[in-house]
Amino acid sequence: MVLASAIVFAVSLVLGALGIYVGARVIVGAGDFDHAIVTALIGALVWAVVGFFVGWIPFLGPLLALVAYVVIINVRYPADWTAAAMIGVIAWVTVLIVLWVLAALGLTGFGAVGVPGT
């Protein structure tokens, strides 16, 4: 059971990193996948912590968690706030597309670590 959870976490983290990598590549030209993996991991941890403390507040809680996620992207990539938000949006769309394809093929469920809302 632990091994299966670790595999799911690792695959989800790679999918989240893929989304961030694509977003960062398109918006700021950053092309380091290792950097995207670390960003996805930090973003997932920050999202979880912020969500734990304020996620229960309707509308404001999820919004603060999303802002925290964009702050991580803004800190980790050479971009302004708009570019960081755009990286996050492209990451989210990229992961949704990949997950939709994998789910349609019956290979996975619909979720990923490192990109909020997936």
N, CA, C and O atoms as a GROMACS GRO file, in nm:
protein
  472
    1MET      N    1   0.082  -0.120   0.000
    1MET     CA    2   0.000   0.000   0.000
    1MET      C    3   0.086   0.126   0.000
    1MET      O    4   0.056   0.223  -0.070
    2VAL      N    5   0.194   0.126   0.079
    2VAL     CA    6   0.284   0.242   0.084
    2VAL      C    7   0.354   0.260  -0.050
    2VAL      O    8   0.370   0.372  -0.098
    3LEU      N    9   0.397   0.150  -0.110
    3LEU     CA   10   0.464   0.158  -0.240
    3LEU      C   11   0.371   0.216  -0.346
    3LEU      O   12   0.412   0.300  -0.426
    4ALA      N   13   0.246   0.171  -0.346
    4ALA     CA   14   0.150   0.222  -0.444
    4ALA      C   15   0.126   0.371  -0.424
    4ALA      O   16   0.118   0.446  -0.521
    5SER      N   17   0.116   0.415  -0.299
    5SER     CA   18   0.098   0.557  -0.270
    5SER      C   19   0.219   0.638  -0.314
    5SER      O   20   0.205   0.748  -0.368
    6ALA      N   21   0.338   0.584  -0.292
    6ALA     CA   22   0.460   0.653  -0.334
    6ALA      C   23   0.468   0.665  -0.485
    6ALA      O   24   0.511   0.768  -0.538
    7ILE      N   25   0.426   0.561  -0.555
    7ILE     CA   26   0.427   0.564  -0.702
    7ILE      C   27   0.327   0.667  -0.753
    7ILE      O   28   0.358   0.744  -0.844
    8VAL      N   29   0.208   0.669  -0.695
    8VAL     CA   30   0.107   0.766  -0.736
    8VAL      C   31   0.157   0.908  -0.710
    8VAL      O   32   0.140   0.997  -0.793
    9PHE      N   33   0.218   0.929  -0.593
    9PHE     CA   34   0.272   1.061  -0.561
    9PHE      C   35   0.380   1.102  -0.662
    9PHE      O   36   0.379   1.215  -0.712
   10ALA      N   37   0.472   1.011  -0.692
   10ALA     CA   38   0.582   1.042  -0.784
   10ALA      C   39   0.531   1.073  -0.924
   10ALA      O   40   0.575   1.170  -0.986
   11VAL      N   41   0.439   0.994  -0.973
   11VAL     CA   42   0.383   1.017  -1.107
   11VAL      C   43   0.305   1.148  -1.109
   11VAL      O   44   0.315   1.225  -1.205
   12SER      N   45   0.229   1.174  -1.004
   12SER     CA   46   0.154   1.299  -0.996
   12SER      C   47   0.246   1.420  -0.990
   12SER      O   48   0.220   1.523  -1.052
   13LEU      N   49   0.356   1.406  -0.915
   13LEU     CA   50   0.452   1.515  -0.906
   13LEU      C   51   0.518   1.542  -1.042
   13LEU      O   52   0.538   1.658  -1.079
   14VAL      N   53   0.550   1.437  -1.114
   14VAL     CA   54   0.609   1.454  -1.247
   14VAL      C   55   0.509   1.523  -1.341
   14VAL      O   56   0.547   1.608  -1.421
   15LEU      N   57   0.381   1.486  -1.331
   15LEU     CA   58   0.280   1.552  -1.415
   15LEU      C   59   0.268   1.700  -1.378
   15LEU      O   60   0.259   1.786  -1.466
   16GLY      N   61   0.268   1.730  -1.248
   16GLY     CA   62   0.263   1.869  -1.204
   16GLY      C   63   0.384   1.947  -1.253
   16GLY      O   64   0.372   2.061  -1.297
   17ALA      N   65   0.501   1.884  -1.243
   17ALA     CA   66   0.624   1.948  -1.290
   17ALA      C   67   0.620   1.970  -1.440
   17ALA      O   68   0.668   2.072  -1.490
   18LEU      N   69   0.564   1.874  -1.513
   18LEU     CA   70   0.550   1.890  -1.658
   18LEU      C   71   0.469   2.014  -1.691
   18LEU      O   72   0.505   2.092  -1.779
   19GLY      N   73   0.359   2.033  -1.619
   19GLY     CA   74   0.276   2.151  -1.641
   19GLY      C   75   0.352   2.280  -1.614
   19GLY      O   76   0.343   2.375  -1.692
   20ILE      N   77   0.425   2.284  -1.503
   20ILE     CA   78   0.503   2.403  -1.470
   20ILE      C   79   0.614   2.424  -1.572
   20ILE      O   80   0.641   2.537  -1.614
   21TYR      N   81   0.678   2.316  -1.613
   21TYR     CA   82   0.784   2.324  -1.713
   21TYR      C   83   0.731   2.386  -1.843
   21TYR      O   84   0.792   2.478  -1.899
   22VAL      N   85   0.617   2.337  -1.889
   22VAL     CA   86   0.558   2.390  -2.014
   22VAL      C   87   0.523   2.538  -1.996
   22VAL      O   88   0.554   2.620  -2.083
   23GLY      N   89   0.460   2.571  -1.884
   23GLY     CA   90   0.424   2.711  -1.858
   23GLY      C   91   0.545   2.802  -1.853
   23GLY      O   92   0.545   2.910  -1.912
   24ALA      N   93   0.649   2.758  -1.781
   24ALA     CA   94   0.770   2.840  -1.768
   24ALA      C   95   0.843   2.850  -1.901
   24ALA      O   96   0.900   2.955  -1.933
   25ARG      N   97   0.841   2.744  -1.978
   25ARG     CA   98   0.908   2.744  -2.109
   25ARG      C   99   0.840   2.843  -2.204
   25ARG      O  100   0.906   2.918  -2.276
   26VAL      N  101   0.707   2.843  -2.202
   26VAL     CA  102   0.630   2.930  -2.290
   26VAL      C  103   0.640   3.076  -2.247
   26VAL      O  104   0.656   3.165  -2.331
   27ILE      N  105   0.629   3.102  -2.117
   27ILE     CA  106   0.620   3.240  -2.068
   27ILE      C  107   0.756   3.307  -2.051
   27ILE      O  108   0.775   3.420  -2.095
   28VAL      N  109   0.852   3.238  -1.986
   28VAL     CA  110   0.981   3.303  -1.958
   28VAL      C  111   1.099   3.234  -2.025
   28VAL      O  112   1.213   3.278  -2.008
   29GLY      N  113   1.074   3.129  -2.099
   29GLY     CA  114   1.181   3.060  -2.170
   29GLY      C  115   1.269   2.973  -2.083
   29GLY      O  116   1.375   2.928  -2.127
   30ALA      N  117   1.228   2.948  -1.959
   30ALA     CA  118   1.305   2.862  -1.868
   30ALA      C  119   1.286   2.717  -1.910
   30ALA      O  120   1.172   2.673  -1.929
   31GLY      N  121   1.394   2.643  -1.924
   31GLY     CA  122   1.384   2.508  -1.975
   31GLY      C  123   1.447   2.401  -1.888
   31GLY      O  124   1.502   2.305  -1.941
   32ASP      N  125   1.441   2.414  -1.757
   32ASP     CA  126   1.502   2.318  -1.667
   32ASP      C  127   1.393   2.236  -1.596
   32ASP      O  128   1.321   2.289  -1.511
   33PHE      N  129   1.381   2.108  -1.632
   33PHE     CA  130   1.276   2.024  -1.575
   33PHE      C  131   1.300   1.998  -1.426
   33PHE      O  132   1.204   1.989  -1.349
   34ASP      N  133   1.426   1.987  -1.385
   34ASP     CA  134   1.456   1.968  -1.242
   34ASP      C  135   1.404   2.086  -1.160
   34ASP      O  136   1.351   2.068  -1.050
   35HIS      N  137   1.421   2.204  -1.212
   35HIS     CA  138   1.370   2.325  -1.145
   35HIS      C  139   1.218   2.319  -1.133
   35HIS      O  140   1.162   2.358  -1.031
   36ALA      N  141   1.153   2.269  -1.237
   36ALA     CA  142   1.007   2.257  -1.236
   36ALA      C  143   0.962   2.154  -1.132
   36ALA      O  144   0.859   2.174  -1.067
   37ILE      N  145   1.036   2.045  -1.116
   37ILE     CA  146   0.999   1.944  -1.016
   37ILE      C  147   1.007   2.003  -0.876
   37ILE      O  148   0.916   1.984  -0.794
   38VAL      N  149   1.114   2.074  -0.847
   38VAL     CA  150   1.128   2.136  -0.715
   38VAL      C  151   1.018   2.240  -0.694
   38VAL      O  152   0.961   2.248  -0.585
   39THR      N  153   0.989   2.318  -0.795
   39THR     CA  154   0.882   2.417  -0.786
   39THR      C  155   0.748   2.350  -0.761
   39THR      O  156   0.670   2.398  -0.678
   40ALA      N  157   0.720   2.242  -0.830
   40ALA     CA  158   0.594   2.169  -0.810
   40ALA      C  159   0.585   2.114  -0.668
   40ALA      O  160   0.479   2.120  -0.606
   41LEU      N  161   0.694   2.060  -0.618
   41LEU     CA  162   0.695   2.005  -0.482
   41LEU      C  163   0.674   2.115  -0.379
   41LEU      O  164   0.590   2.101  -0.289
   42ILE      N  165   0.747   2.224  -0.391
   42ILE     CA  166   0.729   2.336  -0.297
   42ILE      C  167   0.589   2.394  -0.309
   42ILE      O  168   0.525   2.423  -0.208
   43GLY      N  169   0.541   2.409  -0.432
   43GLY     CA  170   0.406   2.462  -0.453
   43GLY      C  171   0.299   2.374  -0.391
   43GLY      O  172   0.203   2.423  -0.333
   44ALA      N  173   0.316   2.242  -0.403
   44ALA     CA  174   0.218   2.149  -0.344
   44ALA      C  175   0.221   2.158  -0.192
   44ALA      O  176   0.116   2.156  -0.128
   45LEU      N  177   0.340   2.167  -0.134
   45LEU     CA  178   0.352   2.177   0.011
   45LEU      C  179   0.291   2.308   0.062
   45LEU      O  180   0.217   2.308   0.161
   46VAL      N  181   0.323   2.418  -0.004
   46VAL     CA  182   0.268   2.548   0.038
   46VAL      C  183   0.117   2.550   0.021
   46VAL      O  184   0.045   2.599   0.108
   47TRP      N  185   0.068   2.496  -0.090
   47TRP     CA  186  -0.077   2.488  -0.113
   47TRP      C  187  -0.144   2.409  -0.001
   47TRP      O  188  -0.248   2.449   0.049
   48ALA      N  189  -0.084   2.297   0.039
   48ALA     CA  190  -0.140   2.213   0.145
   48ALA      C  191  -0.140   2.285   0.280
   48ALA      O  192  -0.238   2.280   0.354
   49VAL      N  193  -0.031   2.352   0.312
   49VAL     CA  194  -0.021   2.423   0.441
   49VAL      C  195  -0.121   2.538   0.447
   49VAL      O  196  -0.195   2.552   0.544
   50VAL      N  197  -0.123   2.620   0.343
   50VAL     CA  198  -0.217   2.732   0.340
   50VAL      C  199  -0.360   2.680   0.341
   50VAL      O  200  -0.445   2.733   0.412
   51GLY      N  201  -0.386   2.577   0.262
   51GLY     CA  202  -0.519   2.517   0.259
   51GLY      C  203  -0.561   2.463   0.395
   51GLY      O  204  -0.677   2.473   0.433
   52PHE      N  205  -0.467   2.405   0.467
   52PHE     CA  206  -0.496   2.351   0.600
   52PHE      C  207  -0.539   2.462   0.696
   52PHE      O  208  -0.635   2.445   0.772
   53PHE      N  209  -0.469   2.574   0.692
   53PHE     CA  210  -0.497   2.682   0.787
   53PHE      C  211  -0.614   2.771   0.748
   53PHE      O  212  -0.688   2.816   0.835
   54VAL      N  213  -0.632   2.798   0.620
   54VAL     CA  214  -0.739   2.891   0.580
   54VAL      C  215  -0.831   2.833   0.472
   54VAL      O  216  -0.923   2.902   0.427
   55GLY      N  217  -0.808   2.710   0.431
   55GLY     CA  218  -0.887   2.651   0.324
   55GLY      C  219  -1.034   2.637   0.356
   55GLY      O  220  -1.117   2.629   0.266
   56TRP      N  221  -1.067   2.634   0.483
   56TRP     CA  222  -1.206   2.618   0.525
   56TRP      C  223  -1.288   2.746   0.508
   56TRP      O  224  -1.411   2.741   0.514
   57ILE      N  225  -1.222   2.860   0.487
   57ILE     CA  226  -1.292   2.987   0.470
   57ILE      C  227  -1.346   2.992   0.327
   57ILE      O  228  -1.268   2.989   0.232
   58PRO      N  229  -1.478   3.000   0.311
   58PRO     CA  230  -1.534   3.001   0.175
   58PRO      C  231  -1.473   3.112   0.089
   58PRO      O  232  -1.456   3.225   0.136
   59PHE      N  233  -1.442   3.080  -0.033
   59PHE     CA  234  -1.385   3.166  -0.135
   59PHE      C  235  -1.246   3.219  -0.097
   59PHE      O  236  -1.153   3.205  -0.176
   60LEU      N  237  -1.231   3.279   0.020
   60LEU     CA  238  -1.104   3.338   0.060
   60LEU      C  239  -0.995   3.234   0.081
   60LEU      O  240  -0.881   3.255   0.041
   61GLY      N  241  -1.028   3.121   0.142
   61GLY     CA  242  -0.929   3.017   0.168
   61GLY      C  243  -0.865   2.963   0.041
   61GLY      O  244  -0.742   2.966   0.028
   62PRO      N  245  -0.945   2.914  -0.054
   62PRO     CA  246  -0.886   2.867  -0.180
   62PRO      C  247  -0.815   2.978  -0.256
   62PRO      O  248  -0.714   2.952  -0.323
   63LEU      N  249  -0.864   3.100  -0.249
   63LEU     CA  250  -0.800   3.211  -0.317
   63LEU      C  251  -0.661   3.239  -0.257
   63LEU      O  252  -0.565   3.263  -0.330
   64LEU      N  253  -0.650   3.236  -0.124
   64LEU     CA  254  -0.521   3.255  -0.059
   64LEU      C  255  -0.424   3.142  -0.093
   64LEU      O  256  -0.305   3.166  -0.110
   65ALA      N  257  -0.474   3.020  -0.102
   65ALA     CA  258  -0.389   2.907  -0.140
   65ALA      C  259  -0.338   2.925  -0.283
   65ALA      O  260  -0.222   2.897  -0.312
   66LEU      N  261  -0.424   2.971  -0.371
   66LEU     CA  262  -0.383   2.996  -0.509
   66LEU      C  263  -0.280   3.109  -0.516
   66LEU      O  264  -0.182   3.099  -0.591
   67VAL      N  265  -0.301   3.214  -0.441
   67VAL     CA  266  -0.204   3.324  -0.438
   67VAL      C  267  -0.070   3.273  -0.386
   67VAL      O  268   0.035   3.310  -0.439
   68ALA      N  269  -0.072   3.189  -0.283
   68ALA     CA  270   0.053   3.132  -0.230
   68ALA      C  271   0.124   3.050  -0.336
   68ALA      O  272   0.247   3.055  -0.347
   69TYR      N  273   0.049   2.975  -0.415
   69TYR     CA  274   0.107   2.895  -0.524
   69TYR      C  275   0.173   2.986  -0.628
   69TYR      O  276   0.282   2.956  -0.676
   70VAL      N  277   0.107   3.095  -0.663
   70VAL     CA  278   0.163   3.189  -0.761
   70VAL      C  279   0.286   3.258  -0.701
   70VAL      O  280   0.380   3.289  -0.774
   71VAL      N  281   0.286   3.284  -0.570
   71VAL     CA  282   0.404   3.342  -0.505
   71VAL      C  283   0.524   3.249  -0.522
   71VAL      O  284   0.634   3.295  -0.550
   72ILE      N  285   0.503   3.119  -0.505
   72ILE     CA  286   0.613   3.022  -0.522
   72ILE      C  287   0.666   3.028  -0.664
   72ILE      O  288   0.787   3.031  -0.685
   73ILE      N  289   0.577   3.031  -0.763
   73ILE     CA  290   0.621   3.040  -0.902
   73ILE      C  291   0.697   3.171  -0.925
   73ILE      O  292   0.800   3.173  -0.992
   74ASN      N  293   0.646   3.280  -0.868
   74ASN     CA  294   0.710   3.410  -0.885
   74ASN      C  295   0.849   3.412  -0.823
   74ASN      O  296   0.940   3.475  -0.877
   75VAL      N  297   0.866   3.345  -0.711
   75VAL     CA  298   0.997   3.340  -0.644
   75VAL      C  299   1.094   3.250  -0.721
   75VAL      O  300   1.213   3.280  -0.730
   76ARG      N  301   1.044   3.140  -0.776
   76ARG     CA  302   1.130   3.041  -0.838
   76ARG      C  303   1.167   3.072  -0.983
   76ARG      O  304   1.264   3.018  -1.035
   77TYR      N  305   1.091   3.158  -1.048
   77TYR     CA  306   1.118   3.191  -1.189
   77TYR      C  307   1.138   3.341  -1.207
   77TYR      O  308   1.080   3.420  -1.132
   78PRO      N  309   1.219   3.380  -1.306
   78PRO     CA  310   1.244   3.522  -1.328
   78PRO      C  311   1.126   3.586  -1.401
   78PRO      O  312   1.128   3.606  -1.522
   79ALA      N  313   1.025   3.618  -1.323
   79ALA     CA  314   0.904   3.670  -1.386
   79ALA      C  315   0.836   3.769  -1.292
   79ALA      O  316   0.863   3.772  -1.172
   80ASP      N  317   0.748   3.849  -1.348
   80ASP     CA  318   0.666   3.936  -1.264
   80ASP      C  319   0.540   3.859  -1.224
   80ASP      O  320   0.524   3.741  -1.257
   81TRP      N  321   0.452   3.926  -1.154
   81TRP     CA  322   0.332   3.858  -1.103
   81TRP      C  323   0.242   3.808  -1.216
   81TRP      O  324   0.186   3.699  -1.206
   82THR      N  325   0.229   3.886  -1.320
   82THR     CA  326   0.143   3.845  -1.432
   82THR      C  327   0.200   3.721  -1.499
   82THR      O  328   0.127   3.627  -1.530
   83ALA      N  329   0.330   3.720  -1.522
   83ALA     CA  330   0.394   3.605  -1.584
   83ALA      C  331   0.383   3.481  -1.494
   83ALA      O  332   0.359   3.370  -1.543
   84ALA      N  333   0.400   3.500  -1.364
   84ALA     CA  334   0.388   3.387  -1.271
   84ALA      C  335   0.246   3.330  -1.274
   84ALA      O  336   0.228   3.208  -1.275
   85ALA      N  337   0.146   3.417  -1.278
   85ALA     CA  338   0.008   3.370  -1.286
   85ALA      C  339  -0.016   3.298  -1.419
   85ALA      O  340  -0.087   3.197  -1.423
   86MET      N  341   0.041   3.349  -1.526
   86MET     CA  342   0.026   3.284  -1.657
   86MET      C  343   0.094   3.148  -1.659
   86MET      O  344   0.042   3.054  -1.720
   87ILE      N  345   0.210   3.136  -1.594
   87ILE     CA  346   0.276   3.005  -1.583
   87ILE      C  347   0.185   2.909  -1.510
   87ILE      O  348   0.170   2.794  -1.552
   88GLY      N  349   0.123   2.954  -1.403
   88GLY     CA  350   0.030   2.870  -1.328
   88GLY      C  351  -0.090   2.826  -1.411
   88GLY      O  352  -0.131   2.710  -1.403
   89VAL      N  353  -0.145   2.917  -1.489
   89VAL     CA  354  -0.260   2.882  -1.575
   89VAL      C  355  -0.219   2.781  -1.681
   89VAL      O  356  -0.290   2.684  -1.705
   90ILE      N  357  -0.106   2.805  -1.745
   90ILE     CA  358  -0.060   2.711  -1.848
   90ILE      C  359  -0.029   2.575  -1.786
   90ILE      O  360  -0.057   2.471  -1.845
   91ALA      N  361   0.031   2.576  -1.666
   91ALA     CA  362   0.058   2.450  -1.596
   91ALA      C  363  -0.072   2.375  -1.570
   91ALA      O  364  -0.079   2.254  -1.593
   92TRP      N  365  -0.172   2.445  -1.524
   92TRP     CA  366  -0.302   2.384  -1.493
   92TRP      C  367  -0.365   2.325  -1.618
   92TRP      O  368  -0.412   2.212  -1.617
   93VAL      N  369  -0.367   2.402  -1.727
   93VAL     CA  370  -0.426   2.354  -1.853
   93VAL      C  371  -0.348   2.234  -1.908
   93VAL      O  372  -0.408   2.137  -1.954
   94THR      N  373  -0.215   2.241  -1.902
   94THR     CA  374  -0.133   2.131  -1.951
   94THR      C  375  -0.162   2.002  -1.875
   94THR      O  376  -0.180   1.896  -1.935
   95VAL      N  377  -0.166   2.013  -1.743
   95VAL     CA  378  -0.193   1.894  -1.661
   95VAL      C  379  -0.334   1.842  -1.686
   95VAL      O  380  -0.354   1.721  -1.693
   96LEU      N  381  -0.431   1.931  -1.700
   96LEU     CA  382  -0.568   1.886  -1.730
   96LEU      C  383  -0.574   1.808  -1.861
   96LEU      O  384  -0.641   1.705  -1.869
   97ILE      N  385  -0.504   1.856  -1.962
   97ILE     CA  386  -0.504   1.787  -2.091
   97ILE      C  387  -0.440   1.649  -2.078
   97ILE      O  388  -0.495   1.550  -2.126
   98VAL      N  389  -0.323   1.643  -2.014
   98VAL     CA  390  -0.254   1.514  -1.997
   98VAL      C  391  -0.340   1.418  -1.915
   98VAL      O  392  -0.355   1.302  -1.951
   99LEU      N  393  -0.398   1.467  -1.805
   99LEU     CA  394  -0.482   1.379  -1.722
   99LEU      C  395  -0.607   1.334  -1.797
   99LEU      O  396  -0.651   1.220  -1.782
  100TRP      N  397  -0.664   1.422  -1.876
  100TRP     CA  398  -0.782   1.384  -1.952
  100TRP      C  399  -0.749   1.272  -2.050
  100TRP      O  400  -0.824   1.175  -2.063
  101VAL      N  401  -0.636   1.286  -2.118
  101VAL     CA  402  -0.594   1.181  -2.213
  101VAL      C  403  -0.567   1.050  -2.140
  101VAL      O  404  -0.613   0.945  -2.184
  102LEU      N  405  -0.493   1.056  -2.030
  102LEU     CA  406  -0.463   0.934  -1.954
  102LEU      C  407  -0.589   0.870  -1.896
  102LEU      O  408  -0.603   0.748  -1.896
  103ALA      N  409  -0.682   0.953  -1.846
  103ALA     CA  410  -0.806   0.900  -1.792
  103ALA      C  411  -0.892   0.839  -1.904
  103ALA      O  412  -0.956   0.736  -1.883
  104ALA      N  413  -0.893   0.903  -2.021
  104ALA     CA  414  -0.969   0.849  -2.134
  104ALA      C  415  -0.914   0.714  -2.178
  104ALA      O  416  -0.989   0.629  -2.226
  105LEU      N  417  -0.784   0.695  -2.162
  105LEU     CA  418  -0.721   0.567  -2.196
  105LEU      C  419  -0.734   0.466  -2.082
  105LEU      O  420  -0.693   0.350  -2.097
  106GLY      N  421  -0.792   0.508  -1.971
  106GLY     CA  422  -0.810   0.419  -1.857
  106GLY      C  423  -0.683   0.392  -1.778
  106GLY      O  424  -0.675   0.293  -1.706
  107LEU      N  425  -0.583   0.480  -1.791
  107LEU     CA  426  -0.455   0.458  -1.725
  107LEU      C  427  -0.444   0.521  -1.587
  107LEU      O  428  -0.363   0.477  -1.506
  108THR      N  429  -0.523   0.622  -1.559
  108THR     CA  430  -0.510   0.694  -1.432
  108THR      C  431  -0.641   0.762  -1.394
  108THR      O  432  -0.735   0.770  -1.472
  109GLY      N  433  -0.642   0.810  -1.270
  109GLY     CA  434  -0.751   0.895  -1.225
  109GLY      C  435  -0.722   1.038  -1.266
  109GLY      O  436  -0.632   1.064  -1.347
  110PHE      N  437  -0.797   1.130  -1.211
  110PHE     CA  438  -0.787   1.269  -1.253
  110PHE      C  439  -0.731   1.354  -1.141
  110PHE      O  440  -0.807   1.424  -1.074
  111GLY      N  441  -0.599   1.350  -1.118
  111GLY     CA  442  -0.537   1.432  -1.013
  111GLY      C  443  -0.387   1.434  -1.030
  111GLY      O  444  -0.328   1.342  -1.085
  112ALA      N  445  -0.325   1.544  -0.982
  112ALA     CA  446  -0.178   1.555  -0.990
  112ALA      C  447  -0.128   1.641  -0.875
  112ALA      O  448  -0.197   1.733  -0.831
  113VAL      N  449  -0.010   1.610  -0.827
  113VAL     CA  450   0.055   1.686  -0.722
  113VAL      C  451   0.136   1.798  -0.786
  113VAL      O  452   0.204   1.776  -0.886
  114GLY      N  453   0.128   1.917  -0.730
  114GLY     CA  454   0.211   2.026  -0.780
  114GLY      C  455   0.139   2.127  -0.864
  114GLY      O  456   0.194   2.232  -0.897
  115VAL      N  457   0.015   2.099  -0.899
  115VAL     CA  458  -0.068   2.195  -0.970
  115VAL      C  459  -0.204   2.196  -0.902
  115VAL      O  460  -0.274   2.095  -0.905
  116PRO      N  461  -0.243   2.307  -0.842
  116PRO     CA  462  -0.369   2.313  -0.769
  116PRO      C  463  -0.490   2.286  -0.856
  116PRO      O  464  -0.492   2.318  -0.975
  117GLY      N  465  -0.590   2.227  -0.797
  117GLY     CA  466  -0.716   2.205  -0.865
  117GLY      C  467  -0.719   2.089  -0.960
  117GLY      O  468  -0.814   2.075  -1.036
  118THR      N  469  -0.616   2.005  -0.957
  118THR     CA  470  -0.616   1.887  -1.043
  118THR      C  471  -0.610   1.762  -0.960
  118THR      O  472  -0.609   1.652  -1.014
   0.00000   0.00000   0.00000
